């Protein structure tokens, strides 16, 4: 038998959940431009999509809370004189967005306060850009903000250059020159490095501020476009592309290596470009194919991509955008959310969720994520400073305490040393304490344990000890009997009162209400056994069941002798026997009624069985007659058979 082991993972059961059509963003005019771009960009407040418009380029910004069918006329972000090819949101300001167009310009826009798509104005005003960045000589295909520095933007163009802009000044001090068109670009987590894929089929890693590539290696060999994404704070890069046989591939790179780690891994033979998206919080890579409805997701572990699952849909996507980690719904255990285009008419949200039964905060799937505060300013970044942006705590968001920041260095170090620090503490504490000291302390109670266990071994010894104790405390018991009796009579609990009615004496029933005594005493009352014999029977199980009790458990029967005034207020055996007989009579009547009902039901079942048997035999006889007789009308016979079959089914039901 070959052993099969399942890899342990918190995200092994992540599943994608689509959204109903009425909660999607419908009635859109998504751009049909053939440029290889994602078409959609999203942040926790807004969604941007390239718009199909005449008379210049435009894109739409949709508030995430305005779902459903949108108005036919909505305010657009207009200003470009050619189609918009790409957009990107500022990671530290949810109201700032950059756009790239075929008109060689890069525009910076600001979403107005209280922006909405629903307006009562007769002429819907469009939004104008707040800044225009000019410097490229051909169409600009990609724009991407720096994830660590404030107001730093990268743009790639058909003039084979990639410019680094400071949008606060409108200048581009740095330019990265390529031998061909840049197909994709991605920043490292600290914003110091940049990876690009180019039409010359090479992968380049740039030290941006020196304007030189620090690593260059041959990438995917296919003729179609390839993509690259930097894997967050890991020193790794994931690429997607095609082989010479047009098979889709995925590669894992370490800057400095000339080939991918473990080589290229083939995915399938679909012709659409794979769009990669990295989630640094869960260490998962999402691959969305252009032209198909599938979204695969892998977990990065031990320098490998472990396949988790695949979201399948019959609706193909041409563009898709993924929400930043800080925007997910922590109350639904959501780890990622995608927004895909469907038929160029509406955008569908897809929520990726970890199934958990617990309704508390799941800290293991929500490590701190990058917040809204940059690590460095634009001037500091150009001067050479590098840092990771401060992160936010998801538990504070879950509890409704707002955004609580965690310093950039602590998220990776806080959860790790916290469990390690208390571990050496208990190791050092027991060292000075002598190890043999607790051992004899544990052995002493073990020696004492057999003493109480050996007492109930001999019944003869128990009886003699109890008899001697009873004789010793007999006088004392008789002197204090009045006080003891009054204390027991004040107990209002129903069990002592029921036992006093059953027992022949009040005190014996209260002190020793054992199951054997309560079962044997009604029999003695019913059969008329004398009280002396009943006392002898009841005392035996009492002595056997409680050998270590005080002499009070033996002396009480002495106070319940005939003529004692303390039992004058209790119920007599005659009244109890009459109550028992009445209860038995009621039980007998119930049993007789149940037996009568059962007999009636059995008679009905017998009658129904006979009817079913008769109908079945008649159906079979008619079937034989129909098969043998040629002159019989087939239609009438079939109707009769059908009628009988219906009656048979009705009888069976």
SEDO-985233 format. One line per 4 residues: their letters; for each residue x, y, z of C-alpha. Coordinates in Angstrom, 3 decimals. Example, Ala and Ser with C-alpha at 12.3 -4.5 7.8 and 13.67 -1.06 7.14 Angstrom:
2
AS	12.300 -4.500 7.800  13.670 -1.060 7.140
//
This chain:
653
XXXX	0.000 0.000 0.000  1.561 3.261 -1.123  1.217 6.085 1.396  -0.410 9.306 0.230
XXXX	0.152 12.470 2.207  -1.859 15.654 1.913  0.155 18.845 2.163  -0.911 20.956 5.114
XXXX	-2.064 24.432 4.106  -4.427 27.059 5.471  -5.531 27.912 1.931  -6.027 24.405 0.562
XXXX	-9.820 24.829 0.545  -10.034 28.381 -0.822  -12.923 28.630 -3.264  -14.171 31.346 -5.582
XXXX	-17.754 32.530 -5.169  -19.361 34.442 -8.059  -21.879 37.264 -7.673  -25.461 37.317 -8.894
XXXX	-26.096 39.384 -11.995  -28.238 41.926 -10.122  -25.276 42.717 -7.827  -22.759 43.136 -10.646
XXXX	-21.836 46.367 -12.436  -24.022 46.238 -15.540  -24.689 48.405 -18.600  -21.010 49.168 -19.277
XXXX	-19.241 49.984 -22.549  -15.850 48.383 -22.022  -13.094 49.284 -24.473  -12.489 46.828 -27.324
XXXX	-8.945 48.010 -27.980  -6.573 45.143 -28.767  -3.720 46.399 -26.554  -2.615 43.802 -24.002
XXXX	-3.806 45.309 -20.735  -5.936 44.296 -17.764  -8.685 46.856 -18.579  -9.770 46.956 -14.912
XXXX	-8.100 48.416 -11.820  -9.679 48.505 -8.374  -9.094 49.841 -4.869  -11.254 49.554 -1.708
XXXX	-13.478 52.464 -2.833  -13.546 52.681 -6.624  -13.311 50.625 -9.781  -11.811 51.963 -13.025
XXXX	-12.443 50.473 -16.470  -11.315 51.541 -19.931  -14.319 52.945 -21.785  -15.355 52.570 -25.421
XXXX	-16.027 56.147 -26.480  -15.936 58.229 -29.636  -14.140 61.508 -30.043  -11.172 60.804 -27.802
XXXX	-10.292 58.425 -25.033  -12.007 58.052 -21.699  -12.359 55.710 -18.764  -15.023 55.273 -16.128
XXXX	-14.727 55.282 -12.341  -17.442 53.351 -10.524  -17.956 53.470 -6.733  -17.916 49.912 -5.417
XXXX	-21.156 50.409 -3.479  -23.153 51.397 -6.603  -23.994 47.965 -7.985  -26.648 46.858 -10.405
XXXX	-27.577 48.340 -13.751  -25.872 51.699 -14.160  -27.437 54.701 -15.910  -27.087 54.985 -19.679
XXXX	-25.192 58.245 -19.291  -22.561 58.463 -16.557  -19.791 60.990 -15.849  -16.568 59.868 -17.546
XXXX	-12.962 60.852 -17.037  -12.240 62.551 -20.356  -9.163 64.414 -21.520  -7.145 62.082 -23.729
XXXX	-7.373 62.549 -27.486  -6.892 58.820 -28.180  -8.076 55.590 -26.527  -7.013 54.975 -22.939
XXXX	-4.817 51.863 -22.693  -4.141 51.494 -18.969  -4.947 52.987 -15.551  -3.566 52.553 -12.043
XXXX	-4.668 53.744 -8.582  -2.351 55.470 -6.143  -1.703 52.880 -3.360  -1.686 55.608 -0.675
XXXX	-4.608 57.748 -1.873  -7.788 56.052 -3.040  -8.887 59.196 -4.915  -5.807 59.577 -7.180
XXXX	-5.559 57.629 -10.439  -3.153 57.730 -13.407  -4.023 56.908 -17.012  -1.996 56.081 -20.120
XXXX	-3.173 56.630 -23.679  -2.259 56.291 -27.306  -1.855 60.076 -27.426  1.609 59.655 -25.764
XXXX	0.394 61.368 -22.575  0.086 60.305 -18.955  -2.680 62.063 -17.028  -3.226 62.283 -13.283
XXXX	-6.829 62.473 -12.060  -8.536 63.077 -8.739  -11.957 61.609 -7.994  -14.248 64.403 -6.739
XXXX	-15.589 64.203 -3.211  -18.979 62.545 -3.030  -18.568 61.202 -6.563  -21.574 59.212 -7.795
XXXX	-22.892 57.936 -11.113  -26.460 58.956 -10.349  -27.201 62.609 -11.012  -30.263 64.670 -11.887
XXXX	-28.372 67.150 -14.060  -29.512 67.497 -17.669  -25.922 67.616 -18.915  -23.674 65.216 -17.085
XXXX	-20.302 66.882 -16.469  -17.115 64.934 -17.185  -14.068 64.921 -14.910  -10.914 66.693 -16.076
XXXX	-7.314 65.720 -15.230  -5.372 67.583 -12.549  -1.935 66.990 -14.138  -0.548 66.065 -17.565
XXXX	2.803 64.323 -17.941  4.429 64.626 -21.350  7.722 63.010 -22.318  7.060 59.912 -24.408
XXXX	7.138 60.078 -28.194  4.819 57.129 -28.840  1.763 55.555 -27.206  1.995 54.825 -23.521
XXXX	0.895 51.273 -22.762  1.381 50.823 -19.017  1.393 52.916 -15.837  2.235 51.598 -12.361
XXXX	2.673 53.412 -9.036  5.566 52.647 -6.708  4.268 50.496 -3.781  6.571 52.098 -1.161
XXXX	7.348 55.681 -2.196  4.895 58.532 -2.438  3.977 60.009 -5.853  6.400 57.831 -7.838
XXXX	4.942 56.516 -11.104  6.423 54.295 -13.828  5.189 54.428 -17.437  6.244 52.345 -20.437
XXXX	5.878 53.437 -24.038  6.193 52.284 -27.615  9.351 54.380 -27.867  11.117 51.533 -25.966
XXXX	11.564 53.580 -22.802  10.253 53.316 -19.268  10.113 56.620 -17.410  9.983 57.185 -13.651
XXXX	7.837 60.211 -12.790  7.450 62.383 -9.737  3.798 63.332 -10.179  4.075 66.131 -7.616
XXXX	6.514 67.995 -9.863  5.548 66.518 -13.247  9.159 65.584 -14.033  10.694 62.246 -15.057
XXXX	14.281 62.216 -13.739  14.896 58.530 -14.575  14.566 56.628 -17.865  15.074 52.890 -18.403
XXXX	15.813 52.105 -22.055  14.822 48.792 -23.644  15.596 47.303 -27.061  11.895 46.696 -27.780
XXXX	8.375 47.326 -26.471  7.855 46.620 -22.781  5.104 44.038 -22.299  4.767 44.179 -18.488
XXXX	6.408 45.681 -15.412  6.254 45.121 -11.656  7.844 46.809 -8.609  9.492 45.081 -5.676
XXXX	7.901 45.527 -2.248  10.399 48.196 -1.133  10.146 50.069 -4.445  13.873 49.909 -5.217
XXXX	13.800 47.275 -7.967  11.685 46.857 -11.080  11.207 43.792 -13.289  10.150 44.036 -16.931
XXXX	9.376 41.646 -19.764  10.083 42.765 -23.280  9.204 41.745 -26.813  12.816 40.579 -27.254
XXXX	11.851 37.619 -24.952  14.148 38.681 -22.127  13.514 39.221 -18.449  15.248 42.239 -16.900
XXXX	15.598 43.289 -13.274  16.437 46.978 -12.877  18.017 48.948 -10.092  15.791 51.874 -10.935
XXXX	17.807 54.704 -9.428  20.978 53.679 -11.303  18.977 53.226 -14.558  20.808 49.960 -15.245
XXXX	19.613 46.325 -15.304  21.253 44.258 -12.568  20.002 41.002 -14.064  19.060 39.917 -17.571
XXXX	18.015 36.410 -18.625  16.174 34.756 -21.523  12.498 34.391 -20.697  9.669 32.488 -22.323
XXXX	10.428 31.480 -25.896  6.915 31.850 -27.305  5.975 34.644 -29.694  3.034 35.864 -27.614
XXXX	3.188 38.303 -24.753  4.680 37.348 -21.397  3.946 38.853 -17.991  5.984 39.226 -14.798
XXXX	5.023 40.019 -11.214  7.290 40.596 -8.219  6.293 38.331 -5.350  5.975 40.949 -2.629
XXXX	8.668 40.857 0.029  10.128 37.625 -1.352  13.214 37.904 -3.516  11.384 36.013 -6.241
XXXX	9.639 36.809 -9.511  6.799 34.894 -11.169  6.398 34.991 -14.947  3.784 33.679 -17.360
XXXX	4.272 33.177 -21.070  4.318 30.648 -23.878  6.646 27.940 -25.117  7.677 27.423 -28.733
XXXX	4.758 25.010 -29.055  2.361 27.755 -27.823  1.775 26.090 -24.455  1.084 28.397 -21.546
XXXX	3.881 28.311 -18.964  4.697 29.614 -15.529  8.193 30.290 -14.186  9.710 31.099 -10.789
XXXX	12.828 33.275 -10.862  15.451 34.416 -8.410  17.247 37.619 -9.434  20.743 36.609 -10.503
XXXX	19.849 33.212 -11.977  19.939 32.650 -15.718  17.109 30.129 -15.685  13.907 29.688 -13.663
XXXX	13.911 27.637 -10.465  12.829 24.129 -11.442  12.402 25.165 -15.086  9.229 26.289 -16.806
XXXX	6.007 24.491 -15.845  3.412 23.963 -18.568  -0.195 24.802 -17.722  -2.297 24.108 -20.830
XXXX	-2.537 24.858 -24.545  -5.033 27.728 -24.439  -4.035 30.691 -26.571  -5.019 33.497 -24.138
XXXX	-2.402 35.409 -22.167  -2.142 34.524 -18.466  -2.478 37.546 -16.180  -0.611 36.945 -12.878
XXXX	-1.576 38.565 -9.569  0.368 38.101 -6.325  -1.153 38.211 -2.837  1.598 38.837 -0.293
XXXX	-0.646 38.131 2.702  -1.453 34.533 1.763  1.619 33.865 -0.432  -0.714 32.889 -3.252
XXXX	-0.387 33.491 -6.983  -3.566 33.917 -9.026  -3.516 33.264 -12.787  -6.418 34.566 -14.871
XXXX	-6.483 33.604 -18.534  -7.566 36.039 -21.228  -10.384 34.615 -23.272  -11.295 31.864 -20.807
XXXX	-13.246 31.909 -17.554  -10.772 30.023 -15.370  -8.741 31.473 -12.502  -6.072 29.175 -11.077
XXXX	-4.407 29.860 -7.766  -1.155 28.476 -6.383  0.550 28.692 -3.004  4.246 29.515 -2.906
XXXX	6.129 27.193 -0.574  9.690 25.803 -0.573  10.530 27.565 -3.854  7.638 25.861 -5.613
XXXX	4.134 26.760 -6.693  1.755 24.255 -5.139  -1.540 24.110 -7.031  -4.503 24.832 -4.742
XXXX	-7.615 24.908 -6.883  -9.271 26.550 -9.866  -12.268 28.795 -10.243  -14.176 27.777 -13.368
XXXX	-16.749 29.817 -15.210  -18.432 29.607 -18.576  -18.118 33.385 -19.014  -14.719 34.341 -20.459
XXXX	-12.880 37.397 -19.197  -10.917 39.852 -21.310  -9.795 41.950 -18.387  -9.564 41.498 -14.629
XXXX	-8.433 43.401 -11.560  -7.693 42.271 -7.999  -8.550 44.221 -4.870  -5.669 45.235 -2.545
XXXX	-5.386 43.153 0.584  -6.584 45.954 2.878  -9.991 45.981 1.182  -11.121 42.383 1.758
XXXX	-14.039 41.451 4.019  -12.476 39.972 7.175  -15.895 39.039 8.627  -16.503 36.605 5.735
XXXX	-12.965 35.112 5.821  -12.344 36.626 2.394  -8.669 36.533 1.354  -8.958 37.976 -2.169
XXXX	-11.531 39.528 -4.476  -11.373 39.814 -8.259  -13.399 41.943 -10.687  -13.641 40.397 -14.169
XXXX	-15.210 41.716 -17.347  -17.984 39.635 -18.920  -18.973 40.091 -22.583  -17.661 43.679 -22.442
XXXX	-20.989 44.702 -20.879  -20.682 44.126 -17.130  -18.119 43.447 -14.405  -18.586 40.546 -11.995
XXXX	-16.981 40.424 -8.515  -15.537 37.044 -7.474  -14.827 36.501 -3.784  -12.151 33.989 -2.744
XXXX	-12.949 32.712 0.742  -11.372 30.347 3.262  -14.159 28.183 4.727  -14.108 28.372 8.529
XXXX	-16.819 27.491 11.051  -15.543 29.744 13.806  -17.135 33.182 13.983  -14.100 34.854 15.544
XXXX	-11.184 36.672 13.940  -8.931 34.277 12.010  -5.468 35.661 12.724  -3.648 32.891 10.847
XXXX	-5.060 33.934 7.456  -4.856 37.700 8.056  -1.269 38.825 8.655  -0.675 42.595 8.651
XXXX	-0.972 44.232 5.220  0.276 47.455 3.676  -1.813 50.445 4.698  -2.293 53.975 3.372
XXXX	0.957 55.564 4.564  4.024 55.507 2.308  7.414 54.461 3.605  9.344 57.346 2.054
XXXX	8.576 60.554 0.242  9.423 61.116 -3.411  12.490 63.222 -2.547  13.772 60.631 -0.055
XXXX	13.285 57.879 -2.619  15.238 59.737 -5.298  17.968 60.378 -2.710  18.356 56.603 -2.257
XXXX	16.268 55.773 0.817  14.504 52.398 0.786  11.923 51.034 3.233  8.827 48.866 3.519
XXXX	5.586 50.793 4.110  3.977 50.475 7.552  1.323 47.804 7.799  -2.119 47.694 9.362
XXXX	-3.619 45.186 11.776  -6.692 43.317 10.498  -7.862 42.406 13.990  -8.483 46.074 14.755
XXXX	-10.547 46.344 11.576  -12.490 43.211 12.543  -13.278 44.628 15.983  -14.271 48.018 14.555
XXXX	-11.396 49.931 16.161  -10.369 51.541 12.876  -6.970 51.375 11.214  -4.134 50.476 13.585
XXXX	-0.678 50.628 12.062  2.142 48.210 12.691  5.670 49.281 11.842  7.113 47.866 8.640
XXXX	9.715 45.749 10.442  7.479 44.257 13.111  4.960 42.278 11.033  7.592 39.775 9.978
XXXX	9.325 39.698 13.343  6.520 40.111 15.882  4.719 36.814 15.246  7.970 34.852 15.041
XXXX	9.898 35.743 18.206  6.781 36.032 20.357  6.406 32.244 20.678  10.162 31.743 20.853
XXXX	10.795 34.016 23.844  8.626 32.143 26.368  10.049 28.788 25.279  13.528 29.224 26.837
XXXX	11.987 30.721 30.024  10.444 27.447 31.245  13.627 25.643 30.295  15.767 27.854 32.554
XXXX	13.330 27.805 35.492  13.387 24.046 36.164  17.206 23.916 35.910  17.921 25.391 39.392
XXXX	15.022 23.440 40.921  16.112 19.896 41.910  14.526 17.298 39.677  14.229 14.514 42.320
XXXX	12.236 16.781 44.700  8.881 16.507 42.885  9.360 12.767 42.320  8.946 11.627 45.958
XXXX	6.085 14.099 46.398  4.227 12.251 43.652  5.195 8.850 45.094  3.800 9.598 48.592
XXXX	0.152 9.880 47.494  0.625 6.714 45.487  1.569 4.876 48.707  -1.442 6.313 50.535
XXXX	-3.889 5.330 47.767  -3.938 1.560 48.543  -4.985 2.237 52.179  -8.536 3.380 51.384
XXXX	-8.818 0.813 48.625  -8.075 -2.056 51.041  -10.950 -1.172 53.460  -13.913 -2.503 51.434
XXXX	-12.218 -5.801 50.775  -13.547 -7.671 53.832  -17.316 -7.473 54.485  -17.019 -9.210 57.858
XXXX	-14.627 -6.524 59.102  -16.970 -3.832 57.884  -19.991 -5.339 59.661  -18.108 -5.755 62.947
XXXX	-16.754 -2.193 62.753  -20.169 -0.787 62.028  -21.778 -2.796 64.834  -19.212 -1.572 67.341
XXXX	-19.622 2.010 66.227  -23.420 1.688 66.455  -23.194 0.378 70.010  -20.745 3.086 70.980
XXXX	-22.864 5.980 69.691  -26.278 4.531 70.494  -26.819 6.601 73.636  -25.510 9.769 72.040
XXXX	-27.772 9.223 69.073  -30.864 8.861 71.262  -30.003 12.085 73.120  -29.573 14.126 69.971
XXXX	-32.378 12.503 68.029  -34.763 15.438 68.478  -32.351 17.966 67.026  -31.444 15.705 64.111
XXXX	-35.066 14.969 63.353  -35.981 18.645 63.239  -33.081 19.388 60.888  -34.179 16.694 58.465
XXXX	-37.817 17.674 58.596  -36.948 21.224 57.475  -35.540 20.034 54.138  -38.078 21.065 51.461
XXXX	-36.705 18.917 48.608  -39.193 16.521 47.010  -36.865 13.458 46.939  -36.670 13.218 50.779
XXXX	-40.475 13.512 51.042  -40.995 10.762 48.453  -38.499 8.496 50.165  -40.208 9.109 53.527
XXXX	-43.528 7.966 52.032  -41.894 4.839 50.652  -39.805 3.898 53.665  -41.199 2.566 56.905
XXXX	-39.205 5.090 58.882  -38.423 8.734 58.171  -34.735 8.874 59.097  -33.628 5.695 57.376
XXXX	-35.146 6.869 54.084  -33.523 10.339 54.283  -30.000 9.313 55.246  -29.639 6.255 52.980
XXXX	-31.825 6.750 49.866  -30.154 3.964 47.883  -31.735 2.484 44.755  -31.957 -0.953 46.309
XXXX	-33.887 0.344 49.297  -36.424 2.230 47.211  -37.018 -0.772 45.010  -37.387 -3.362 47.815
XXXX	-39.610 -1.370 50.199  -42.683 -1.024 47.945  -42.587 -4.788 47.488  -42.625 -5.298 51.267
XXXX	-45.533 -2.900 51.634  -47.497 -4.621 48.884  -46.882 -8.116 50.230  -47.499 -7.181 53.867
XXXX	-44.047 -7.970 55.216  -43.685 -7.007 58.892  -41.703 -3.852 59.674  -39.050 -5.764 61.585
XXXX	-38.266 -7.884 58.528  -38.268 -4.797 56.327  -35.818 -3.061 58.649  -33.465 -6.022 58.482
XXXX	-33.637 -6.016 54.659  -33.076 -2.293 54.318  -30.142 -2.196 56.715  -28.101 -4.705 54.709
XXXX	-27.745 -2.707 51.496  -27.164 0.445 53.497  -24.192 -1.074 55.230  -22.796 -2.450 51.993
XXXX	-23.198 0.735 50.020  -21.688 3.155 52.567  -19.113 1.330 54.722  -17.270 4.495 55.725
XXXX	-20.259 6.498 57.000  -20.758 7.676 60.553  -22.862 5.619 62.986  -25.834 7.878 62.181
XXXX	-26.452 5.782 59.077  -27.133 2.725 61.279  -28.907 4.180 64.292  -31.806 5.939 62.536
XXXX	-33.881 2.766 62.101  -34.022 2.542 65.919  -36.006 5.752 66.047  -38.587 4.509 63.539
XXXX	-39.979 1.746 65.729  -43.720 1.427 66.313  -45.009 3.843 68.881  -42.441 6.506 68.192
XXXX	-44.069 9.916 68.008  -41.738 11.280 65.353  -43.429 9.308 62.514  -46.973 10.313 63.402
XXXX	-47.136 13.090 60.729  -45.901 10.948 57.835  -47.921 9.030 55.191  -48.967 5.498 56.150
XXXX	-48.069 2.397 54.081  -51.782 1.866 53.288  -52.117 5.281 51.580  -48.937 4.695 49.604
XXXX	-50.079 1.248 48.430  -53.375 2.727 47.264  -51.479 5.418 45.295  -49.294 2.755 43.705
XXXX	-52.322 0.682 42.769  -53.977 3.732 41.175  -50.849 4.451 39.134  -50.653 0.815 38.019
XXXX	-54.320 0.920 37.036  -53.690 3.983 34.846  -50.706 2.315 33.185  -52.812 -0.774 32.552
XXXX	-55.528 1.308 30.882  -52.974 3.042 28.633  -51.502 -0.302 27.609  -54.958 -1.650 26.788
XXXX	-55.698 1.387 24.617  -52.392 1.010 22.782  -53.057 -2.690 22.209  -56.484 -1.859 20.813
XXXX	-55.050 0.747 18.428  -52.370 -1.673 17.258  -54.947 -4.402 16.614  -57.108 -1.975 14.600
XXXX	-54.119 -0.922 12.495  -53.136 -4.539 11.872  -56.675 -5.292 10.671  -56.559 -2.333 8.295
XXXX	-53.181 -3.447 6.971  -54.569 -6.955 6.381  -57.553 -5.573 4.452  -55.315 -3.330 2.329
XXXX	-52.985 -6.233 1.621  -55.896 -8.339 0.418  -57.108 -5.510 -1.846  -53.617 -5.038 -3.280
XXXX	-53.285 -8.785 -3.909  -56.673 -8.919 -5.622  -55.940 -5.932 -7.823  -52.516 -7.274 -8.742
XXXX	-53.977 -10.665 -9.726  -56.706 -8.955 -11.767  -54.135 -6.830 -13.592  -52.072 -9.886 -14.418
XXXX	-55.173 -11.762 -15.623  -56.199 -8.912 -17.901  -52.685 -8.653 -19.274  -52.795 -12.348 -20.159
XXXX	-56.247 -11.984 -21.735  -55.068 -9.012 -23.784  -52.022 -10.941 -24.941  -54.101 -14.048 -25.903
XXXX	-57.356 -12.581 -27.254  -57.049 -11.013 -30.709  -60.543 -9.627 -30.964  -60.376 -7.559 -27.780
XXXX	-60.150 -3.861 -28.342  -56.641 -2.757 -27.394  -57.657 0.744 -26.382  -60.291 -0.308 -23.829
XXXX	-58.006 -2.956 -22.365  -55.128 -0.526 -21.987  -57.422 1.996 -20.320  -58.682 -0.661 -17.915
XXXX	-55.131 -1.710 -17.149  -54.120 1.893 -16.566  -57.113 2.402 -14.268  -56.248 -0.708 -12.292
XXXX	-52.626 0.337 -12.025  -53.697 3.717 -10.671  -55.934 2.010 -8.126  -53.064 -0.264 -7.202
XXXX	-50.736 2.709 -6.675  -53.405 4.485 -4.648  -53.928 1.412 -2.486  -50.211 1.066 -1.931
X	-49.921 4.696 -0.921
//
